[in-house]
Amino acid sequence: MGQYVAAIAVGGLTAATASMQYRAGKQAARGYAMQATQARIEARQASLQYRQQSLDVMKNILATQATIVARSGAGGIDAFSGNPDTLQTYALATGVNELYTIKDNQILALEGGELQAKQYLIQGRAARLQANAQALGTIAAGVAMTKQAMPA
């Protein structure tokens, strides 16, 4: 009779341990999924900051060109030929180069965030699979111990 009680105790403890391992893996996967969501949110925030920078650059280009035209006109010079035109072209080219750089940074921020999110999701799946394997191993060991505790 004592052997049956021992077998039942081993079986119960085994089931409880396996259940905790399974839940721990599930919880770890949830944690990684939350980190993945956070990585995506941070990437979007960075992308919006780059978008704001590009708007600031465009405003600066327009302000610079307006200043060149105004000063040229105030000095009695044709603002759309000669030196003033060259200054406007230079200001525009410099601004466009800066816009391209900002756009590249925006793309890198979004893609980097997505890659980081995917990495977190992969880690979450691995944690869940590892916990499932541990739970199965615990169950197998518990079955073996229960068989030893049972009378022949």
SULWOUR-V847499 format. One record per run of one state. SS is the DSSP state (alpha for helix, beta for strand, coil for the rest). FROM is the first residue (numbers start at 1). LEN is the number of residues. If there is no record, write none. Layout:
# SULWOUR-V847499
ss:SS from:FROM len:LEN
ss:SS from:FROM len:LEN
This chain:
# SULWOUR-V847499
ss:coil from:1 len:1
ss:alpha from:2 len:73
ss:coil from:75 len:7
ss:alpha from:82 len:68
ss:coil from:150 len:3
